[in-house]
Amino acid sequence: MRTEEAIRLVTAARTDADLFGTQEPARRYRELVGALHPDRLGAADPGVRAAAAEALVTVTTRWRTPAPAYTGDVATLHERKEGPPVNASGRGRAPSYHLAKVCRHPGDNDLMAREARALRRIAERGDAKHLAYVPRLVDSYPARDPSTGVQRQVNELVTVPGLRSLDDVRRAYPDGLDPRDAAWMWRRLLVALGLAHRAGVVHGAVLPRHVLIEPDAHGLVLVDWCFSAEPGGLVPALVPGHEDWYPPEVAAKRPCGPGTDIALAARCMTWLMGDRAPRELRAFADGCQGAALATRPDDAWRLLRELDEVLHRLYGPRTFRPFTLNP
């Protein structure tokens, strides 16, 4: 890379993805440093030397090794930086951090745009005291990889570190989770769904890998809104490998609704408890999974109150049960 080209690239870059690309950022960083280093400039014009020195400071200051933090269904998430304390139950405890979610295939850019629209709508219309149950969208923009010219959508998100998926929970409890522990996860998942549904958003893919918990504080974050839709719209795709999890309207390309998410959430919880689920909770879950959307509950807040009644009959007044998962 020529020095003048490197200066132009640094000057024009609006984001780290513009500057370093999304496929081989470490290689791009080395190329920029090599092109801008004083030893490379020789007898260059003083103006070029000054511009190169300024650009080099920009590159080294903005460089962070963007190691993948998580690989999702359509994108790879890279950790960026820590922020003010927050946690998944909204009470402010663990440091938050930014994730750059980079679409792997340009053909899925539209799914990333769906996520951005959904999170914006929830932030604008949702109850502020429950917003910690979903990631916060910082920005959404297209980034063109300087190496390949391919344009991919990037969503910058904020959540908390240390979250674990329900897949992790099931692996830790292969014989089934104690229903008293599943209870707080189910309750918080219904809060996340109630928040979204009141804002006019159906998640469309409430699967174990998308339900993340904060074990110690009993927090929960519902992630990956790429498959979201408005009530009455169509869920755009099924997550590969989970086709049999979905209620019938999704595969049949019929309109979805809050009951779509409620059925998926109930499936997650009975799967999590396995054979340890008591008869009352199984009956409650069955009532959430009717074959037709119109036969299912469509109000997550009302359903939460009904769940609390079932739990009270089973276990008495609610008490805090410490819950930990091994790293």
MIVO-640502 format. One line per field, with one value per residue (C-alpha): residue number from 1; y, x, z. Coordinates in nm, 4 decimals. Layout:
num: NUM | ... .
py: Y | ... .
px: X | ... .
pz: Z | ... .
This chain:
num: 1 | 2 | 3 | 4 | 5 | 6 | 7 | 8 | 9 | 10 | 11 | 12 | 13 | 14 | 15 | 16 | 17 | 18 | 19 | 20 | 21 | 22 | 23 | 24 | 25 | 26 | 27 | 28 | 29 | 30 | 31 | 32 | 33 | 34 | 35 | 36 | 37 | 38 | 39 | 40 | 41 | 42 | 43 | 44 | 45 | 46 | 47 | 48 | 49 | 50 | 51 | 52 | 53 | 54 | 55 | 56 | 57 | 58 | 59 | 60 | 61 | 62 | 63 | 64 | 65 | 66 | 67 | 68 | 69 | 70 | 71 | 72 | 73 | 74 | 75 | 76 | 77 | 78 | 79 | 80 | 81 | 82 | 83 | 84 | 85 | 86 | 87 | 88 | 89 | 90 | 91 | 92 | 93 | 94 | 95 | 96 | 97 | 98 | 99 | 100 | 101 | 102 | 103 | 104 | 105 | 106 | 107 | 108 | 109 | 110 | 111 | 112 | 113 | 114 | 115 | 116 | 117 | 118 | 119 | 120 | 121 | 122 | 123 | 124 | 125 | 126 | 127 | 128 | 129 | 130 | 131 | 132 | 133 | 134 | 135 | 136 | 137 | 138 | 139 | 140 | 141 | 142 | 143 | 144 | 145 | 146 | 147 | 148 | 149 | 150 | 151 | 152 | 153 | 154 | 155 | 156 | 157 | 158 | 159 | 160 | 161 | 162 | 163 | 164 | 165 | 166 | 167 | 168 | 169 | 170 | 171 | 172 | 173 | 174 | 175 | 176 | 177 | 178 | 179 | 180 | 181 | 182 | 183 | 184 | 185 | 186 | 187 | 188 | 189 | 190 | 191 | 192 | 193 | 194 | 195 | 196 | 197 | 198 | 199 | 200 | 201 | 202 | 203 | 204 | 205 | 206 | 207 | 208 | 209 | 210 | 211 | 212 | 213 | 214 | 215 | 216 | 217 | 218 | 219 | 220 | 221 | 222 | 223 | 224 | 225 | 226 | 227 | 228 | 229 | 230 | 231 | 232 | 233 | 234 | 235 | 236 | 237 | 238 | 239 | 240 | 241 | 242 | 243 | 244 | 245 | 246 | 247 | 248 | 249 | 250 | 251 | 252 | 253 | 254 | 255 | 256 | 257 | 258 | 259 | 260 | 261 | 262 | 263 | 264 | 265 | 266 | 267 | 268 | 269 | 270 | 271 | 272 | 273 | 274 | 275 | 276 | 277 | 278 | 279 | 280 | 281 | 282 | 283 | 284 | 285 | 286 | 287 | 288 | 289 | 290 | 291 | 292 | 293 | 294 | 295 | 296 | 297 | 298 | 299 | 300 | 301 | 302 | 303 | 304 | 305 | 306 | 307 | 308 | 309 | 310 | 311 | 312 | 313 | 314 | 315 | 316 | 317 | 318 | 319 | 320 | 321 | 322 | 323 | 324 | 325 | 326 | 327 .
py: 0.0000 | 0.3446 | 0.6151 | 0.8511 | 0.5737 | 0.4954 | 0.8617 | 0.8849 | 0.5659 | 0.6816 | 1.0253 | 0.8881 | 0.6076 | 0.6741 | 0.3517 | 0.0879 | -0.1437 | 0.1165 | 0.1499 | -0.2111 | -0.4068 | -0.6977 | -1.0037 | -0.9638 | -0.6550 | -0.7486 | -0.7639 | -0.4271 | -0.2779 | -0.3992 | -0.2622 | 0.0799 | 0.0975 | -0.0081 | 0.2540 | 0.5348 | 0.4628 | 0.7409 | 0.4968 | 0.4308 | 0.7957 | 0.8769 | 1.2204 | 1.2696 | 1.6178 | 1.7659 | 1.7945 | 1.4254 | 1.3368 | 1.5411 | 1.3880 | 1.0389 | 1.0973 | 1.2145 | 0.9182 | 0.6763 | 0.8100 | 0.7603 | 0.4017 | 0.2966 | 0.4707 | 0.3131 | -0.0319 | -0.2947 | -0.6628 | -0.7547 | -1.1150 | -1.2840 | -1.2944 | -1.4979 | -1.6515 | -1.6071 | -1.7400 | -1.4706 | -1.2643 | -1.2688 | -1.0484 | -0.8764 | -0.7252 | -0.3577 | -0.1815 | -0.1633 | 0.0980 | 0.2162 | -0.0519 | -0.2249 | -0.5765 | -0.7975 | -0.7367 | -0.3604 | -0.2847 | -0.1691 | -0.4019 | -0.5498 | -0.3325 | -0.3159 | -0.3645 | -0.2892 | -0.5609 | -0.5032 | -0.7529 | -0.8051 | -0.9844 | -1.2801 | -1.3003 | -0.9905 | -1.1747 | -1.1547 | -0.7765 | -0.7484 | -0.9623 | -0.7312 | -0.4380 | -0.6158 | -0.6389 | -0.2700 | -0.1737 | -0.3988 | -0.2707 | 0.0921 | 0.0375 | -0.1328 | 0.1481 | 0.4122 | 0.2469 | 0.0103 | 0.0616 | 0.2056 | 0.0005 | -0.3219 | -0.2218 | -0.4112 | -0.7315 | -0.6640 | -0.5395 | -0.1663 | -0.0604 | 0.2022 | 0.2286 | 0.0395 | 0.1025 | -0.0644 | -0.1256 | -0.1917 | -0.4173 | -0.2319 | -0.5625 | -0.7163 | -0.4327 | -0.6443 | -0.4452 | -0.5941 | -0.4531 | -0.3864 | -0.3454 | -0.2025 | -0.3302 | -0.2858 | -0.5564 | -0.7058 | -0.9568 | -1.2959 | -1.3965 | -1.7663 | -1.9225 | -2.1735 | -2.4192 | -2.3734 | -2.4320 | -2.7543 | -2.8805 | -2.8163 | -2.9963 | -3.2747 | -3.4565 | -3.1492 | -2.8209 | -2.7812 | -2.6183 | -2.3622 | -2.2367 | -2.2552 | -2.0458 | -1.7205 | -1.7707 | -1.8244 | -1.5218 | -1.2941 | -1.4289 | -1.3334 | -0.9833 | -0.9538 | -1.0706 | -0.8424 | -0.5487 | -0.6348 | -0.7188 | -0.3955 | -0.2165 | -0.4007 | -0.6477 | -1.0281 | -1.1816 | -1.4778 | -1.7024 | -1.7568 | -2.0468 | -2.1582 | -2.0057 | -1.6641 | -1.6582 | -1.5441 | -1.5348 | -1.3631 | -1.6491 | -1.4692 | -1.1739 | -1.3697 | -1.1392 | -1.2250 | -1.0762 | -1.1889 | -1.1516 | -1.1927 | -0.9954 | -1.0660 | -1.2856 | -1.0366 | -0.9176 | -0.7059 | -0.8871 | -1.0088 | -1.0195 | -1.3167 | -1.4511 | -1.4240 | -1.7499 | -2.0454 | -2.0946 | -2.3977 | -2.7034 | -2.5810 | -2.6245 | -2.8562 | -2.6004 | -2.3592 | -2.3434 | -2.4285 | -2.0752 | -2.0015 | -2.2865 | -2.2380 | -1.8699 | -1.7588 | -1.4411 | -1.4511 | -1.2869 | -1.2683 | -1.6269 | -1.7353 | -1.6186 | -1.7491 | -2.0986 | -2.0962 | -1.9730 | -2.2534 | -2.5057 | -2.3684 | -2.4092 | -2.7613 | -2.8634 | -2.7080 | -2.8905 | -3.2221 | -3.4936 | -3.2772 | -3.0513 | -3.1027 | -3.1833 | -2.8322 | -2.6608 | -2.9050 | -2.8300 | -2.4570 | -2.4976 | -2.7098 | -2.4276 | -2.1966 | -2.4269 | -2.4788 | -2.5803 | -2.2606 | -1.9128 | -1.8042 | -2.0720 | -1.9483 | -1.6722 | -1.3413 | -1.1251 | -1.2069 | -0.9796 | -1.1557 | -1.4905 | -1.3903 | -1.3344 | -1.6754 | -1.8374 | -1.6746 | -1.8277 | -2.1735 | -2.1298 | -2.0089 | -2.3159 | -2.5389 | -2.3745 | -2.1062 | -1.7456 | -1.6553 | -1.6701 | -1.6031 | -1.9208 | -1.8685 | -2.0058 | -2.0462 | -2.2074 | -2.3301 | -2.1353 .
px: 0.0000 | 0.1345 | 0.1621 | -0.0767 | -0.3358 | -0.3030 | -0.3493 | -0.6641 | -0.8055 | -0.7470 | -0.8892 | -1.2053 | -1.2719 | -1.5792 | -1.5653 | -1.3148 | -1.4721 | -1.4027 | -1.0459 | -0.9445 | -1.2009 | -1.4046 | -1.2225 | -0.8527 | -0.8266 | -0.4857 | -0.3368 | -0.4914 | -0.3481 | 0.0010 | -0.0305 | -0.1332 | 0.1435 | 0.3987 | 0.2801 | 0.2716 | 0.5851 | 0.8489 | 1.1188 | 0.9144 | 0.8871 | 1.2499 | 1.2698 | 0.8948 | 0.7451 | 0.7132 | 0.3389 | 0.3113 | 0.5305 | 0.3097 | -0.0105 | 0.1396 | 0.2428 | -0.1085 | -0.2648 | -0.0303 | -0.1413 | -0.5037 | -0.4394 | -0.2529 | -0.5035 | -0.8083 | -0.6619 | -0.8085 | -0.7625 | -1.1208 | -1.1176 | -1.4497 | -1.6548 | -1.9398 | -2.0452 | -2.4147 | -2.6485 | -2.5785 | -2.2954 | -1.9769 | -1.9595 | -1.6357 | -1.5800 | -1.4881 | -1.4698 | -1.6143 | -1.8639 | -2.0625 | -2.1852 | -2.5131 | -2.6477 | -2.9037 | -3.1594 | -3.1228 | -2.9889 | -2.6390 | -2.3592 | -2.1297 | -1.9410 | -2.1100 | -1.9214 | -1.9658 | -1.9953 | -1.9492 | -2.1796 | -2.0518 | -2.2637 | -2.0719 | -2.2542 | -2.3719 | -2.6912 | -2.7944 | -2.7547 | -3.1336 | -3.1540 | -2.9097 | -3.1287 | -3.4272 | -3.2418 | -3.1552 | -3.5182 | -3.6468 | -3.4046 | -3.4720 | -3.8456 | -3.8134 | -3.5888 | -3.8339 | -4.1593 | -4.0610 | -4.0802 | -3.7427 | -3.7199 | -3.7139 | -3.4770 | -3.1857 | -3.3590 | -3.2522 | -2.9212 | -2.8924 | -2.8268 | -2.5515 | -2.5258 | -2.5961 | -2.4072 | -2.2670 | -1.8928 | -1.7003 | -1.4006 | -1.1038 | -0.9414 | -1.2324 | -1.4772 | -1.7580 | -2.0102 | -2.1453 | -2.3875 | -2.2532 | -2.4664 | -2.2888 | -2.4538 | -2.4130 | -2.4848 | -2.3026 | -2.0169 | -2.0455 | -2.3777 | -2.4444 | -2.6962 | -2.9656 | -2.7606 | -2.4862 | -2.7371 | -2.8636 | -2.5087 | -2.4431 | -2.7655 | -2.8070 | -3.0621 | -3.2834 | -3.2742 | -3.4476 | -3.7843 | -3.7288 | -3.4248 | -3.6027 | -3.8804 | -3.6831 | -3.5507 | -3.9035 | -4.0332 | -3.7615 | -3.8022 | -4.1700 | -4.0680 | -3.8398 | -4.1219 | -4.3750 | -4.1412 | -4.0995 | -4.4629 | -4.5907 | -4.3478 | -4.4875 | -4.2020 | -4.2089 | -3.8652 | -3.9260 | -3.6443 | -3.6752 | -3.4323 | -3.1942 | -2.8914 | -3.0619 | -3.1681 | -2.8704 | -2.8693 | -2.6552 | -2.6401 | -2.5382 | -2.7765 | -3.0601 | -3.0533 | -3.1565 | -3.0989 | -3.2857 | -3.0473 | -3.0317 | -3.3278 | -3.2338 | -3.5420 | -3.7874 | -4.1108 | -4.4113 | -4.7219 | -4.9065 | -4.5874 | -4.3754 | -4.0710 | -3.8101 | -3.6242 | -3.5761 | -3.2489 | -3.0807 | -3.0830 | -3.3813 | -3.6603 | -3.8598 | -3.8656 | -4.0946 | -4.4740 | -4.6521 | -4.7139 | -4.3440 | -4.2586 | -4.5901 | -4.5115 | -4.8278 | -4.8549 | -4.6781 | -4.7770 | -4.6867 | -4.8088 | -4.5267 | -4.2687 | -4.4692 | -4.4787 | -4.1036 | -4.0343 | -4.2426 | -4.0571 | -3.7252 | -3.8309 | -3.9706 | -3.6560 | -3.4460 | -3.6264 | -3.6578 | -3.8172 | -3.7920 | -4.0769 | -4.3799 | -4.7171 | -4.8507 | -4.5697 | -4.5986 | -4.9710 | -4.8946 | -4.6398 | -4.8820 | -5.1346 | -4.8766 | -4.8100 | -5.1428 | -5.1238 | -5.2952 | -5.1704 | -5.5224 | -5.5390 | -5.2284 | -5.1886 | -5.0912 | -5.0165 | -4.6837 | -4.7560 | -5.0840 | -4.9134 | -4.6451 | -4.9125 | -5.0610 | -4.7175 | -4.6642 | -4.9897 | -4.8789 | -4.5382 | -4.6967 | -4.9183 | -4.6176 | -4.3501 | -4.5069 | -4.3809 | -4.0983 | -3.7484 | -3.4057 | -3.2154 | -2.8435 | -2.7543 | -2.4073 | -2.2606 | -1.9048 | -1.6939 .
pz: 0.0000 | -0.0946 | 0.1699 | -0.0059 | -0.0359 | 0.3342 | 0.4292 | 0.2170 | 0.3665 | 0.7245 | 0.6549 | 0.4954 | 0.7451 | 0.9597 | 1.1613 | 1.2624 | 1.0044 | 0.7327 | 0.8516 | 0.9143 | 0.7146 | 0.8432 | 0.7073 | 0.7943 | 1.0176 | 1.1574 | 0.8073 | 0.7191 | 1.0392 | 0.9502 | 0.5966 | 0.7249 | 0.9826 | 0.7209 | 0.4728 | 0.7283 | 0.9311 | 0.9174 | 0.8062 | 0.4903 | 0.3867 | 0.3051 | 0.1409 | 0.1159 | 0.1100 | 0.4647 | 0.4192 | 0.3374 | 0.6348 | 0.8676 | 0.7289 | 0.7559 | 1.1166 | 1.2060 | 1.0260 | 1.2029 | 1.5415 | 1.4356 | 1.3263 | 1.6397 | 1.8676 | 1.7042 | 1.6659 | 1.8946 | 1.8222 | 1.7336 | 1.8470 | 1.7805 | 2.0994 | 1.9563 | 1.6284 | 1.5593 | 1.2944 | 1.0341 | 1.1825 | 1.3870 | 1.6959 | 1.7937 | 2.1355 | 2.1158 | 2.4539 | 2.8012 | 2.9059 | 3.2092 | 3.4512 | 3.3706 | 3.3979 | 3.2365 | 3.5104 | 3.4680 | 3.8142 | 3.7257 | 3.8258 | 3.5623 | 3.3105 | 2.9726 | 2.6514 | 2.2857 | 2.0250 | 1.6549 | 1.4860 | 1.1322 | 0.8725 | 0.7285 | 0.3946 | 0.2061 | 0.1145 | 0.4809 | 0.5077 | 0.5076 | 0.8217 | 0.9964 | 0.8929 | 1.0482 | 1.3772 | 1.3712 | 1.3013 | 1.5782 | 1.8412 | 1.7450 | 1.7754 | 2.1134 | 2.2411 | 2.1187 | 2.2260 | 2.5054 | 2.8795 | 2.9805 | 3.2988 | 3.0967 | 2.8142 | 2.9715 | 2.8576 | 2.4974 | 2.3521 | 2.2941 | 1.9361 | 1.9168 | 1.5401 | 1.2188 | 0.8960 | 0.5846 | 0.5836 | 0.2645 | 0.3117 | 0.1585 | 0.0637 | -0.1286 | -0.1917 | -0.0419 | 0.1602 | 0.4813 | 0.7346 | 1.0829 | 1.3954 | 1.6989 | 2.0157 | 2.3886 | 2.6449 | 2.9440 | 2.9633 | 3.1252 | 2.9693 | 2.9094 | 2.6738 | 2.7616 | 2.5545 | 2.8157 | 3.0945 | 2.9362 | 2.8888 | 3.2588 | 3.3566 | 3.0995 | 3.3170 | 3.3366 | 3.5240 | 3.8602 | 3.7775 | 4.0542 | 3.8631 | 3.5304 | 3.6845 | 3.7040 | 3.3509 | 3.2187 | 3.4065 | 3.2696 | 2.9189 | 2.9344 | 3.0460 | 2.7416 | 2.5157 | 2.6818 | 2.6221 | 2.2532 | 2.1822 | 2.3339 | 2.1016 | 1.7990 | 1.7468 | 1.7257 | 1.7865 | 1.5568 | 1.6828 | 2.0584 | 2.0712 | 2.3487 | 2.1747 | 2.1668 | 2.5329 | 2.7405 | 3.1197 | 3.3784 | 3.6315 | 3.9511 | 3.9213 | 3.7569 | 3.4560 | 3.1008 | 2.7561 | 2.4452 | 2.1505 | 1.7720 | 1.6414 | 1.2785 | 1.2291 | 1.3775 | 1.2209 | 1.3005 | 1.4274 | 1.1191 | 0.9157 | 0.8142 | 0.9972 | 0.7182 | 0.7755 | 1.0071 | 1.1923 | 1.0320 | 1.2533 | 1.4541 | 1.2007 | 1.4276 | 1.7091 | 1.5314 | 1.5518 | 1.2245 | 1.0992 | 1.0551 | 0.8164 | 0.6368 | 0.5754 | 0.7506 | 0.9618 | 1.2968 | 1.6219 | 1.9914 | 2.0245 | 1.7939 | 2.0455 | 2.3408 | 2.1904 | 2.1270 | 2.4809 | 2.6297 | 2.4161 | 2.5437 | 2.9047 | 2.8828 | 2.6934 | 2.9686 | 3.2513 | 3.0698 | 3.2806 | 3.5924 | 3.4837 | 3.7102 | 3.5588 | 3.6274 | 3.4377 | 3.1498 | 3.1261 | 3.1336 | 2.8525 | 2.6484 | 2.6706 | 2.5112 | 2.2153 | 2.0422 | 1.6775 | 1.5612 | 1.6454 | 1.7415 | 2.0132 | 2.1979 | 2.4545 | 2.2952 | 2.6008 | 2.7665 | 3.0643 | 3.1425 | 3.0892 | 3.3398 | 3.6044 | 3.5253 | 3.5491 | 3.8883 | 4.0098 | 3.8983 | 4.0613 | 4.3856 | 4.4019 | 4.3422 | 4.5534 | 4.7697 | 4.7929 | 4.5565 | 4.7059 | 4.5550 | 4.4697 | 4.3961 | 4.0545 | 3.9100 | 3.6016 | 3.5754 | 3.3208 .
